[in-house]
Amino acid sequence: MANTAPSPRLRTFAASLAGAGLLFWLYTFYHIAHVPQGDGTGFQWLAVIPLGGIFLMLTLPSLILVLIGRLLQLAAVLGLIGLAAFGYIWIQLLAEFPKH
C-alpha cells in the first residue's frame, strides 16, 4: 500500500493561507470600527456582509479541512481564492470609506 500521508509542506501552506484569511477577516472589523463616522448612519458596517460571506464560504472550510488533515489541496485552493476575494472586495470598500 502506498504512503498516502499528507505532505507537511502542503499542510503548512494550506494552514498559512487559511490563517492569513482568518487574520485579515478579523482585522476588517477593527478597520471598519475606526472609519470616520461620515454621515453618522453606520452604513460602513454593511461591509461585513460580503466579507463574512467570503469567510464562511472559503476561509472557514479551508480552516476546517486543515484542522482535520483532509483534502489539503482543496484547502489550499479555497484559502487562495478566499484571499484573492478578500483583496478584491477590500479594495472596492476602501474606495467607498470616507477618508480620515
Number of C-alpha atoms within 10 A of each C-alpha: 3 4 5 6 8 13 11 11 9 15 21 14 18 25 22 17 24 30 17 17 28 18 11 17 19 14 12 16 14 11 9 18 13 10 16 14 14 13 8 8 8 13 11 18 12 10 17 14 10 14 20 15 12 21 24 13 12 22 29 20 17 30 24 14 22 24 13 9 15 15 13 24 17 15 29 25 16 23 29 21 17 27 23 14 18 22 14 11 15 16 11 11 14 12 9 11 16 13 9 8
